Amino acid sequence: MWRCESCGHRSFPKRELCPYCGGRSFTAERAGRGIATQLTSHRRVDVACVWVDDELTLLARAEGAVTAGSEVALRVDDGAPVATVA
């Protein structure tokens, strides 16, 4: 995820401008864990909505036995987030 250097707001994916303050500088920040809130499948790829904190929910490829409500570990694989059961 990306943290705005001006106001601290986090977002994913990276944006050109911060939606809160209009800042243009961002710092990469790792999101290590989250809670899978919803799951779907698209073209035989499982996708999970992952709640990271009160400020951020992101989409990640779901691998393994990820179910809604499960705690997941997040990693980056070839530039894309991947969620696995923690």
DSSP file (Angstrom, degrees, kcal/mol; ACC not computed):
  #  RESIDUE AA STRUCTURE BP1 BP2  ACC     N-H-->O    O-->H-N    N-H-->O    O-->H-N    TCO  KAPPA ALPHA  PHI   PSI    X-CA   Y-CA   Z-CA
    1    1 A M              0   0    0      0, 0.0    28,-2.9     0, 0.0     2,-0.4   0.000 360.0 360.0 360.0 171.1    0.0    0.0    0.0
    2    2 A W  E     -AB  11  28A   0      9,-2.8     9,-2.3    26,-0.2     2,-0.5  -0.966 360.0-153.9-125.1 130.7    1.0    3.6   -0.3
    3    3 A R  E     -AB  10  27A   0     24,-2.8    24,-2.4    -2,-0.4     2,-0.3  -0.899  22.9-123.8-106.1 127.4    1.2    6.3    2.4
    4    4 A C  E  >  - B   0  26A   0      5,-2.9     4,-1.5    -2,-0.5    22,-0.2  -0.508  12.8-147.5 -66.0 129.7    0.8    9.9    1.5
    5    5 A E  T  4 S+     0   0    0     20,-2.7    -1,-0.2    -2,-0.3    21,-0.1   0.688  93.6  51.4 -74.3 -17.5    3.9   11.8    2.8
    6    6 A S  T  4 S+     0   0    0     19,-0.5    -1,-0.2     3,-0.1    20,-0.1   0.922 131.4   4.6 -84.3 -47.9    1.8   14.9    3.4
    7    7 A C  T  4 S-     0   0    0      2,-0.1    -2,-0.2     0, 0.0    -1,-0.0   0.562  90.7-119.0-118.7 -11.7   -1.2   13.6    5.4
    8    8 A G     <  +     0   0    0     -4,-1.5    -3,-0.1     1,-0.3     2,-0.1   0.420  56.8 151.9  88.9  -2.2   -0.4    9.9    6.1
    9    9 A H        -     0   0    0     -6,-0.1    -5,-2.9     1,-0.1     2,-0.3  -0.397  35.8-141.6 -64.2 138.2   -3.5    8.6    4.3
   10   10 A R  E     +A    3   0A   0     -7,-0.2     2,-0.3    -2,-0.1    -7,-0.2  -0.799  25.7 168.2-103.2 145.7   -3.0    5.1    2.9
   11   11 A S  E     -A    2   0A   0     -9,-2.3    -9,-2.8    -2,-0.3    45,-0.1  -0.974  24.1-121.1-148.8 161.7   -4.3    3.8   -0.4
   12   12 A F  S    S+     0   0    0     -2,-0.3     2,-0.2   -11,-0.2    45,-0.1  -0.918  87.1  30.4-154.0 130.2   -4.0    1.0   -2.9
   13   13 A P  S    S-     0   0    0      0, 0.0    -1,-0.1     0, 0.0   -11,-0.1   0.586 104.6 -95.7 -75.6 179.0   -3.2    1.0   -5.7
   14   14 A K        -     0   0    0     -2,-0.2     2,-0.3   -13,-0.1    -2,-0.1  -0.302  44.3-153.1 -60.2 142.0   -0.8    4.0   -5.9
   15   15 A R        -     0   0    0      1,-0.1     3,-0.1    -4,-0.1    -1,-0.1  -0.761  23.6-129.8-115.5 162.1   -2.4    7.2   -7.0
   16   16 A E  S    S+     0   0    0     -2,-0.3     2,-0.4     1,-0.2    -1,-0.1   0.864  98.7  22.0 -75.1 -38.1   -1.1   10.3   -8.7
   17   17 A L  S    S-     0   0    0     -3,-0.0    -1,-0.2   -13,-0.0     7,-0.2  -0.978  88.0-109.5-130.5 143.6   -2.7   12.5   -6.1
   18   18 A C     >  -     0   0    0      5,-2.3     4,-1.6    -2,-0.4    -8,-0.0  -0.556  23.8-140.8 -67.1 130.4   -3.8   11.8   -2.5
   19   19 A P  T  4 S+     0   0    0      0, 0.0    -1,-0.1     0, 0.0    -8,-0.0   0.637  97.6  44.5 -69.8 -11.6   -7.6   11.8   -2.4
   20   20 A Y  T  4 S+     0   0    0      3,-0.1    -2,-0.0   -11,-0.0    -3,-0.0   0.845 133.4   6.0 -99.0 -42.9   -7.6   13.6    1.0
   21   21 A C  T  4 S-     0   0    0      2,-0.1     0, 0.0   -12,-0.0     0, 0.0   0.526  90.3-116.2-122.6  -8.5   -5.0   16.4    0.7
   22   22 A G     <  +     0   0    0     -4,-1.6     0, 0.0     1,-0.2     0, 0.0   0.557  56.5 161.7  82.6   6.9   -3.8   16.4   -3.0
   23   23 A G        -     0   0    0     -6,-0.1    -5,-2.3     1,-0.1    -1,-0.2  -0.207  30.7-158.6 -60.4 153.7   -0.3   15.4   -2.0
   24   24 A R        +     0   0    0     -7,-0.2     2,-0.5   -20,-0.0    -1,-0.1   0.459  63.7  83.1-114.2  -4.8    1.9   14.0   -4.7
   25   25 A S        +     0   0    0      2,-0.0   -20,-2.7    -7,-0.0   -19,-0.5  -0.887  53.5 179.0-109.6 132.2    4.6   12.1   -2.8
   26   26 A F  E     -B    4   0A   0     -2,-0.5     2,-0.4   -22,-0.2   -22,-0.2  -0.941  17.8-149.2-130.9 150.1    4.0    8.5   -1.5
   27   27 A T  E     -B    3   0A   0    -24,-2.4   -24,-2.8    -2,-0.3     2,-0.2  -0.972  26.9-117.5-118.2 133.4    6.0    6.0    0.4
   28   28 A A  E     -B    2   0A   0     -2,-0.4     2,-0.4   -26,-0.2   -26,-0.2  -0.469  34.9-174.2 -68.2 138.8    5.5    2.2   -0.1
   29   29 A E        -     0   0    0    -28,-2.9     2,-0.3    -2,-0.2    -2,-0.0  -0.999  21.5-122.4-137.9 138.1    4.4    0.5    3.1
   30   30 A R        -     0   0    0     -2,-0.4     2,-0.7     1,-0.0    45,-0.0  -0.626  11.7-157.6 -84.6 134.6    3.9   -3.2    3.7
   31   31 A A        +     0   0    0     -2,-0.3    43,-0.1     1,-0.1     3,-0.1  -0.932  15.6 177.4-106.8 105.9    0.5   -4.6    4.7
   32   32 A G        +     0   0    0     -2,-0.7    42,-2.5     1,-0.1     2,-0.3   0.818  57.7  12.3 -83.3 -32.2    1.4   -7.9    6.4
   33   33 A R  E     +C   73   0B   0     40,-0.3     2,-0.3    19,-0.1    40,-0.2  -0.946  59.1 153.1-144.7 161.7   -2.0   -9.2    7.5
   34   34 A G  E     -C   72   0B   0     38,-2.0    38,-2.9    -2,-0.3     2,-0.5  -0.946  41.4 -92.1-167.7-174.4   -5.7   -8.6    7.2
   35   35 A I  E     -CD  71  51B   0     16,-2.1    16,-3.0    -2,-0.3     2,-0.5  -0.974  31.8-129.8-117.9 125.0   -9.2  -10.1    7.3
   36   36 A A  E     + D   0  50B   0     34,-2.6    33,-4.1    -2,-0.5    14,-0.2  -0.626  30.4 174.3 -71.8 122.3  -10.8  -11.6    4.2
   37   37 A T  E     +     0   0B   0     12,-2.8     2,-0.3    -2,-0.5    -1,-0.2   0.766  61.5   9.7-102.9 -31.4  -14.3  -10.0    4.1
   38   38 A Q  E     - D   0  49B   0     11,-0.9    11,-2.4    29,-0.1     2,-0.4  -0.986  61.5-157.7-146.8 152.8  -15.6  -11.2    0.8
   39   39 A L  E     + D   0  48B   0     -2,-0.3     2,-0.3     9,-0.2     9,-0.2  -0.980  16.5 159.8-133.4 147.5  -14.6  -13.7   -1.9
   40   40 A T  E     - D   0  47B   0      7,-2.5     7,-3.1    -2,-0.4     2,-0.4  -0.905  29.0-125.0-149.4 177.4  -15.4  -14.1   -5.6
   41   41 A S  E     - D   0  46B   0     -2,-0.3     2,-0.4     5,-0.2     5,-0.2  -0.995  17.8-175.6-132.6 138.6  -13.9  -15.8   -8.6
   42   42 A H  E >  S- D   0  45B   0      3,-2.6     3,-1.2    -2,-0.4    -2,-0.0  -0.959  75.6 -18.8-137.1 117.5  -13.0  -14.2  -11.9
   43   43 A R  T 3  S-     0   0    0     -2,-0.4    -1,-0.1     1,-0.3     3,-0.1   0.916 128.5 -50.9  51.4  48.3  -11.8  -16.3  -14.9
   44   44 A R  T 3  S+     0   0    0      1,-0.2     2,-0.5     0, 0.0    -1,-0.3   0.655 114.8 117.6  65.6  19.9  -10.9  -19.2  -12.5
   45   45 A V  E <   -D   42   0B   0     -3,-1.2    -3,-2.6    18,-0.0     2,-0.3  -0.977  62.3-134.1-115.7 125.2   -8.9  -16.9  -10.2
   46   46 A D  E     -D   41   0B   0     -2,-0.5    16,-2.6    16,-0.4     2,-0.4  -0.612  24.2-167.5 -78.4 134.9  -10.2  -16.6   -6.6
   47   47 A V  E     -DE  40  61B   0     -7,-3.1    -7,-2.5    -2,-0.3     2,-0.4  -0.977   3.3-163.4-127.5 136.3  -10.2  -13.0   -5.4
   48   48 A A  E     -DE  39  60B   0     12,-3.1    12,-2.3    -2,-0.4     2,-0.6  -0.944  19.5-136.1-120.7 140.5  -10.6  -11.7   -1.8
   49   49 A C  E     -DE  38  59B   0    -11,-2.4   -12,-2.8    -2,-0.4   -11,-0.9  -0.845  30.9-159.5 -83.3 126.6  -11.5   -8.3   -0.4
   50   50 A V  E     -DE  36  58B   0      8,-3.3     8,-2.4    -2,-0.6     2,-0.7  -0.949  11.2-147.1-119.6 118.6   -9.0   -7.9    2.5
   51   51 A W  E     +DE  35  57B   0    -16,-3.0   -16,-2.1    -2,-0.5     6,-0.2  -0.732  20.9 173.8 -81.9 116.7   -9.7   -5.4    5.3
   52   52 A V  E     -     0   0B   0      4,-2.5     2,-0.3    -2,-0.7    -1,-0.2   0.856  61.7 -39.5 -93.3 -42.5   -6.3   -4.1    6.4
   53   53 A D  E >  S- E   0  56B   0      3,-1.4     3,-0.9   -18,-0.1    -1,-0.4  -0.921  78.2 -65.1-164.9-172.2   -7.5   -1.5    8.9
   54   54 A D  T 3  S+     0   0    0     -2,-0.3     3,-0.1     1,-0.2    -3,-0.0   0.694 130.8  44.0 -59.9 -17.5  -10.2    1.2    9.3
   55   55 A E  T 3  S+     0   0    0      1,-0.2     2,-0.4   -44,-0.0    -1,-0.2   0.642 110.8  45.6-103.0 -19.1   -8.8    3.1    6.4
   56   56 A L  E <   +E   53   0B   0     -3,-0.9    -4,-2.5   -45,-0.1    -3,-1.4  -0.982  40.5 173.3-144.6 130.8   -8.1    0.5    3.7
   57   57 A T  E     -E   51   0B   0     -2,-0.4     2,-0.3    -6,-0.2    -6,-0.2  -0.997  21.9-175.0-124.6 134.6   -9.6   -2.5    2.0
   58   58 A L  E     -E   50   0B   0     -8,-2.4    -8,-3.3    -2,-0.4     2,-0.4  -0.888  24.9-117.7-129.1 161.4   -7.7   -4.0   -0.9
   59   59 A L  E     +E   49   0B   0     -2,-0.3     2,-0.3   -10,-0.2   -10,-0.2  -0.809  36.9 172.6 -96.1 137.5   -8.3   -6.8   -3.5
   60   60 A A  E     -E   48   0B   0    -12,-2.3   -12,-3.1    -2,-0.4     2,-0.3  -0.990  40.0-101.9-142.7 149.3   -5.9   -9.7   -3.5
   61   61 A R  E     -Ef  47  82B   0     20,-2.4    22,-3.3    -2,-0.3     2,-0.5  -0.573  42.2-136.1 -66.6 131.4   -5.6  -13.1   -5.3
   62   62 A A  E     - f   0  83B   0    -16,-2.6     2,-0.4    -2,-0.3   -16,-0.4  -0.814  23.5-174.7 -97.1 127.6   -6.8  -15.7   -2.8
   63   63 A E  E     - f   0  84B   0     20,-2.8    22,-0.5    -2,-0.5     2,-0.2  -0.952  49.0  -4.9-121.7 142.1   -4.7  -18.9   -2.5
   64   64 A G  S    S-     0   0    0     -2,-0.4     2,-0.6     1,-0.2    -2,-0.0  -0.503 120.5 -17.0  81.6-148.1   -5.4  -21.9   -0.4
   65   65 A A  S    S+     0   0    0     -2,-0.2     2,-0.3    20,-0.0    -1,-0.2  -0.213  78.1 157.8 -93.1  43.0   -8.4  -22.2    2.0
   66   66 A V        +     0   0    0     -2,-0.6     2,-0.3    17,-0.2    -2,-0.1  -0.525  13.9 174.2 -69.7 129.0   -9.2  -18.5    2.3
   67   67 A T    >   -     0   0    0     -2,-0.3     3,-2.2     4,-0.1   -31,-0.3  -0.899  43.2 -78.4-130.3 161.5  -12.8  -17.9    3.5
   68   68 A A  T 3  S+     0   0    0     -2,-0.3   -31,-0.2     1,-0.3     3,-0.1  -0.412 120.1  22.4 -59.7 129.2  -14.8  -14.9    4.5
   69   69 A G  T 3  S+     0   0    0    -33,-4.1    -1,-0.3     1,-0.3     2,-0.2   0.261  93.2 128.0  96.2 -10.7  -13.8  -13.9    8.0
   70   70 A S    <   -     0   0    0     -3,-2.2   -34,-2.6   -34,-0.2     2,-0.4  -0.534  63.4-117.2 -82.9 146.5  -10.4  -15.7    8.0
   71   71 A E  E     -C   35   0B   0    -36,-0.2    15,-2.4    -2,-0.2     2,-0.3  -0.646  39.0-165.0 -76.9 134.1   -7.2  -13.9    8.9
   72   72 A V  E     -CG  34  85B   0    -38,-2.9   -38,-2.0    -2,-0.4     2,-0.4  -0.910  19.8-134.3-125.0 150.4   -4.8  -13.8    6.0
   73   73 A A  E     -CG  33  84B   0     11,-3.1    11,-2.1    -2,-0.3     2,-0.4  -0.816  26.4-144.6 -94.9 141.9   -1.2  -13.1    5.4
   74   74 A L  E     + G   0  83B   0    -42,-2.5     2,-0.3    -2,-0.4     9,-0.2  -0.881  25.0 162.1-111.7 140.7   -0.4  -10.7    2.5
   75   75 A R  E     - G   0  82B   0      7,-1.9     7,-2.8    -2,-0.4     2,-0.5  -0.940  36.0-113.5-144.3 166.7    2.5  -10.9    0.1
   76   76 A V  E     - G   0  81B   0     -2,-0.3     2,-0.5     5,-0.2    -2,-0.0  -0.914  26.4-175.4-107.2 129.9    3.4   -9.5   -3.3
   77   77 A D  E >  S- G   0  80B   0      3,-3.0     3,-1.6    -2,-0.5    -2,-0.0  -0.962  75.3 -23.0-126.8 112.1    3.8  -11.8   -6.2
   78   78 A D  T 3  S-     0   0    0     -2,-0.5    -1,-0.1     1,-0.3    -2,-0.0   0.866 128.5 -49.0  55.1  40.0    4.9  -10.3   -9.5
   79   79 A G  T 3  S+     0   0    0      1,-0.2    -1,-0.3     0, 0.0    -3,-0.0   0.387 119.7 101.8  86.6  -3.0    3.5   -6.9   -8.4
   80   80 A A  E <  S- G   0  77B   0     -3,-1.6    -3,-3.0   -20,-0.0    -1,-0.2  -0.903  74.5-111.2-117.6 143.3    0.1   -8.1   -7.3
   81   81 A P  E     - G   0  76B   0      0, 0.0   -20,-2.4     0, 0.0     2,-0.4  -0.458  30.7-165.9 -72.3 142.8   -1.1   -8.8   -3.7
   82   82 A V  E     -fG  61  75B   0     -7,-2.8    -7,-1.9   -22,-0.2     2,-0.4  -0.996   5.7-153.2-130.6 133.6   -1.8  -12.4   -2.7
   83   83 A A  E     +fG  62  74B   0    -22,-3.3   -20,-2.8    -2,-0.4     2,-0.3  -0.915  16.8 172.9-109.5 131.3   -3.7  -13.5    0.4
   84   84 A T  E     -fG  63  73B   0    -11,-2.1   -11,-3.1    -2,-0.4   -20,-0.1  -0.943  46.1 -84.2-130.7 154.9   -3.1  -16.8    2.1
   85   85 A V  E       G   0  72B   0    -22,-0.5   -13,-0.3    -2,-0.3   -19,-0.1  -0.369 360.0 360.0 -60.6 131.0   -4.5  -18.2    5.3
   86   86 A A              0   0    0    -15,-2.4    -1,-0.2    -2,-0.1   -14,-0.1   0.467 360.0 360.0 -77.9 360.0   -2.4  -16.9    8.2
